[in-house]
């Protein structure tokens, strides 16, 4: 397993987020990636390298130029409003919902923050762009490594990415690493790519990016969005649109679902991937499905993650694993690396 590690991930370190009506310390902390890195080193699962930088043009294959321009300059604009802002996170507070217009970019900074975001739980910090861009570099490098012959590659980076859409951030995510990896695989010669998102939360950003396309199959196993974030996307009747109809599969599960129910959904997903016959697989690897995770209500245990890796290996596809959620920091490294080890040792 070749791991692309974002050494700059800790530059994004939010102080607080709004969670269920309260201002609380951020759940997405540098210790998450540190835990995984330590476990990778302990097991010696493979080489750990840093990525080569990729041009912004690569990001524009997924994200709009207007959004990328905002994200690159947001912190300097925030501090320019008031030097005291350097000691605060920038948090969105207003959004252009329903009848409000989003086609015209406002001059007001707070209004633009809301234009390009979906929640108040994703603070923007001094190092957000650097950390997110380096994570995107990791994703594109991992995809390229697969095209060069690697069987498996792992993107160890934060902030995560699967909630980020073409022109918005949210759910701790700013750039969609899974989507960037899939798009690079296609640009690099793959005919079809499958993405399976096994995070507790639906990958709404990834779904929206590929919803009208037939060259990318998107499958997500997640908690029912009627009860869990992102709430407004991830229902079973979302099958894709236009050319993409039939290439989007959501497998929502009720909070508190059993491990057996989860693995039944995984089997359904794997069968669909097999029938799609892609050239490569991208895995949005969230382990907040863990029974001890503070943000989830699923029941998987550490040994189950070995089984997940083994099942994905039997798809016999070049696979890029993208680190997403998981907030039980003590067990996080073991759970993530169990998936990778299960994949590496299955065949």
C-alpha positions in Angstrom: 0.0 0.0 0.0 1.5 3.3 -1.1 0.4 6.1 1.2 0.4 9.8 0.2 0.6 11.8 3.4 -0.4 15.4 3.7 2.3 16.8 6.0 0.6 20.2 6.1 -2.8 18.9 7.3 -2.4 20.4 10.8 -2.3 23.9 9.3 -6.1 23.5 9.2 -7.1 23.5 12.9 -10.5 25.0 13.7 -11.1 26.2 17.2 -14.9 25.8 17.4 -17.9 24.7 15.4 -21.7 24.9 15.9 -23.0 21.4 16.7 -26.6 20.8 17.6 -27.1 24.4 18.7 -23.9 24.7 20.8 -20.5 26.2 20.1 -18.1 23.2 20.8 -14.5 22.4 20.1 -14.0 21.1 16.5 -14.3 17.3 16.0 -11.9 17.4 13.0 -8.6 17.8 14.8 -5.0 17.0 13.6 -4.9 14.1 16.1 -7.1 12.2 13.7 -4.5 11.9 10.9 -1.7 11.6 13.5 -3.4 8.5 14.9 -3.5 6.9 11.5 0.0 7.8 10.6 1.3 6.3 13.9 -0.6 3.0 13.2 0.8 2.9 9.6 4.3 3.2 11.0 3.7 0.6 13.7 2.5 -2.0 11.1 4.9 -1.1 8.3 2.2 -1.5 5.8 4.1 0.2 2.9 5.8 3.3 1.8 4.7 6.7 3.0 5.4 9.6 0.6 4.5 13.2 0.1 2.7 14.4 -3.0 3.9 16.4 -5.9 2.0 19.6 -6.3 -0.7 19.7 -9.0 -1.8 22.8 -10.9 -5.1 24.5 -10.1 -6.3 23.4 -13.5 -6.6 19.9 -12.1 -8.9 21.2 -9.3 -11.0 23.0 -11.9 -12.0 19.6 -13.4 -14.2 19.3 -10.3 -14.5 22.7 -8.6 -15.6 26.0 -10.2 -13.0 28.7 -10.7 -15.2 31.1 -8.7 -15.2 28.9 -5.7 -11.5 28.1 -5.8 -10.7 31.8 -6.1 -12.8 32.5 -3.0 -11.2 29.6 -1.0 -7.7 30.7 -1.8 -8.3 34.3 -0.7 -10.9 33.9 2.0 -8.5 34.1 5.0 -6.6 37.2 3.8 -10.0 38.9 3.2 -11.2 37.9 6.6 -8.2 39.4 8.3 -8.3 42.5 6.2 -11.8 43.2 7.6 -10.3 43.5 11.1 -6.8 42.5 12.2 -8.3 41.0 15.3 -9.9 38.3 13.1 -6.5 36.7 12.9 -7.3 35.1 16.2 -10.7 33.9 15.2 -12.1 31.3 12.8 -14.3 32.4 10.0 -17.7 30.7 10.3 -20.6 31.1 7.9 -23.8 32.7 9.2 -26.1 33.3 6.2 -27.1 31.2 3.2 -28.9 31.8 -0.1 -31.7 29.2 0.3 -34.7 28.6 -2.0 -35.9 31.9 -3.4 -32.7 33.8 -2.8 -30.2 34.2 -5.7 -26.8 32.5 -5.9 -25.8 33.5 -9.4 -24.4 36.9 -8.4 -21.4 37.0 -6.1 -21.9 39.5 -3.3 -19.1 41.9 -2.3 -19.8 41.4 1.4 -17.5 38.8 2.9 -20.0 37.2 5.2 -22.4 36.9 2.3 -19.8 35.2 0.2 -18.9 32.8 3.0 -22.6 31.8 3.0 -22.7 31.5 -0.8 -19.9 29.0 -0.8 -20.9 26.9 2.3 -23.7 24.6 3.6 -23.4 24.8 7.4 -22.0 26.6 10.4 -20.0 23.6 11.5 -17.0 24.1 9.2 -14.7 26.9 10.3 -12.3 28.4 7.8 -8.8 29.0 9.3 -5.5 30.5 8.4 -4.2 27.2 7.0 -7.4 25.8 5.5 -6.4 26.4 1.8 -2.9 25.0 2.3 -4.1 21.9 4.0 -7.0 21.3 1.6 -4.9 22.0 -1.5 -2.2 19.6 -0.3 -4.8 17.0 0.3 -6.1 17.4 -3.2 -2.5 17.0 -4.4 -2.4 13.7 -2.5 -5.6 12.5 -4.1 -4.5 13.3 -7.7 -1.1 11.7 -7.0 -2.8 8.5 -5.6 -4.9 8.2 -8.7 -1.9 8.6 -10.9 0.0 6.0 -9.0 -2.8 3.5 -9.8 -2.5 4.3 -13.5 1.2 3.6 -13.2 0.6 0.1 -11.8 0.1 0.4 -8.1 -2.6 -2.0 -6.8 -3.6 0.2 -3.9 -2.9 3.8 -2.7 -4.1 5.6 0.4 -4.6 9.3 0.8 -3.9 10.3 4.4 -5.1 13.9 4.7 -7.4 16.2 6.4 -9.7 18.1 6.2 -11.8 15.4 4.6 -13.6 16.0 1.3 -16.8 14.1 0.5 -19.3 16.7 1.6 -17.6 19.4 -0.6 -19.5 20.1 -3.8 -18.3 21.8 -7.0 -18.8 25.2 -5.4 -19.4 24.9 -1.7 -17.8 23.6 1.5 -19.3 22.0 4.6 -19.2 18.9 6.8 -15.6 19.7 7.6 -14.8 19.4 3.8 -13.4 22.0 1.4 -12.1 20.1 -1.7 -13.5 16.8 -2.8 -10.6 14.4 -2.8 -12.5 11.4 -3.9 -14.0 13.2 -6.8 -10.6 14.6 -7.8 -9.1 11.1 -7.7 -11.9 9.7 -9.8 -11.7 12.5 -12.4 -7.9 12.1 -12.7 -8.3 8.4 -13.3 -10.7 9.2 -16.2 -8.4 12.0 -17.5 -5.5 9.5 -17.3 -7.2 6.9 -19.5 -9.8 5.0 -17.4 -13.1 4.5 -19.2 -15.2 4.1 -16.0 -14.6 4.6 -12.3 -16.6 3.5 -9.3 -16.7 5.4 -6.0 -18.0 3.7 -2.8 -18.5 5.9 0.2 -18.6 4.0 3.5 -18.5 7.0 5.8 -21.4 7.2 8.3 -22.6 10.3 6.6 -23.7 10.5 3.0 -21.2 11.9 0.5 -23.5 14.6 -0.8 -20.8 16.5 -2.5 -19.5 13.5 -4.5 -23.0 12.6 -5.5 -23.9 16.0 -6.8 -20.7 16.3 -8.8 -21.3 13.1 -10.7 -25.1 12.9 -10.6 -25.6 13.4 -14.4 -22.7 11.3 -15.5 -22.5 7.6 -16.6 -18.7 7.3 -16.5 -18.7 7.4 -12.6 -20.8 5.0 -10.5 -21.4 6.5 -7.1 -22.5 4.3 -4.2 -23.0 5.4 -0.6 -23.8 3.4 2.5 -24.8 5.8 5.3 -27.2 6.7 8.0 -30.7 7.8 7.0 -30.4 11.5 6.1 -33.8 12.1 7.6 -32.0 11.8 11.0 -28.3 12.4 10.2 -26.2 14.9 8.4 -26.2 16.1 5.6 -30.0 15.7 5.9 -31.0 17.0 2.5 -29.4 14.4 0.2 -28.8 10.6 0.4 -32.2 9.1 -0.1 -32.7 5.8 -1.9 -34.8 7.3 -4.6 -31.8 9.4 -5.8 -30.8 7.3 -8.8 -29.0 9.9 -11.0 -30.3 12.3 -13.6 -30.1 12.4 -17.4 -27.2 10.4 -18.7 -26.4 9.6 -15.0 -29.7 7.8 -14.3 -29.0 4.4 -12.8 -25.4 5.4 -11.8 -26.1 6.6 -8.3 -27.0 4.2 -5.6 -27.8 5.2 -2.1 -28.1 2.6 0.7 -29.3 4.5 3.7 -29.6 2.6 7.0 -31.5 3.5 10.1 -29.5 4.8 13.0 -28.7 1.8 15.3 -28.6 -0.7 12.4 -26.8 -3.9 13.1 -23.5 -4.9 11.8 -25.2 -7.6 9.7 -27.4 -5.0 8.0 -24.3 -2.9 7.2 -22.5 -5.8 5.6 -25.6 -6.7 3.6 -25.5 -3.2 2.2 -21.8 -3.6 1.4 -22.5 -6.8 -0.5 -25.3 -5.0 -2.5 -22.8 -2.3 -3.3 -20.1 -4.7 -4.3 -22.4 -6.6 -6.6 -23.4 -3.4 -8.3 -19.7 -2.4 -8.7 -19.0 -5.8 -10.3 -21.8 -5.3 -12.9 -20.6 -1.8 -13.7 -17.1 -3.3 -14.5 -15.0 -0.2 -13.8 -11.3 0.2 -14.5 -10.6 1.5 -10.9 -12.3 2.0 -7.6 -12.2 5.0 -5.2 -13.2 4.4 -1.6 -14.3 7.3 0.6 -12.9 5.7 3.8 -14.8 7.0 6.8 -14.6 4.9 9.9 -17.2 6.9 11.9 -19.3 3.8 11.5 -17.4 2.6 14.6 -19.5 1.7 17.6 -17.5 4.1 19.8 -17.6 7.1 17.5 -19.0 10.3 19.2 -20.9 11.4 16.0 -22.5 8.1 14.8 -25.0 5.4 15.8 -23.7 2.4 13.9 -22.2 -0.7 15.5 -19.1 -1.7 13.7 -16.1 -2.9 15.7 -12.4 -2.9 14.9 -12.3 -6.4 13.5 -15.1 -5.6 11.1 -12.8 -3.1 9.2 -10.5 -6.0 8.3 -13.5 -7.7 6.7 -14.4 -4.5 4.8 -10.9 -4.4 3.3 -11.0 -8.0 2.4 -14.3 -7.7 0.6 -13.2 -4.7 -1.4 -10.1 -6.5 -2.4 -12.2 -9.3 -4.0 -13.4 -6.7 -6.5 -9.9 -7.1 -7.9 -9.6 -3.4 -8.9 -6.9 -0.8 -8.6 -8.1 1.1 -5.5 -7.5 4.5 -4.0 -8.6 4.9 -0.4 -9.4 8.4 0.7 -9.4 9.2 4.4 -12.7 10.9 5.3 -14.5 10.8 8.7 -13.9 9.0 12.0 -13.7 10.8 15.4 -13.0 8.1 18.0 -9.4 9.2 17.9 -8.0 6.5 20.2 -9.3 3.7 17.9 -9.1 5.6 14.7 -5.7 4.5 13.5 -6.4 0.8 14.1 -9.8 1.0 12.3 -8.4 2.7 9.2 -5.3 0.6 8.9 -7.4 -2.6 9.4 -9.2 -1.7 6.2 -6.0 -1.2 4.4 -4.4 -4.4 5.8 -7.5 -6.4 5.0 -7.3 -5.2 1.4 -3.5 -5.9 1.2 -3.6 -9.4 2.6 -6.9 -10.7 0.9 -5.4 -11.7 -2.4 
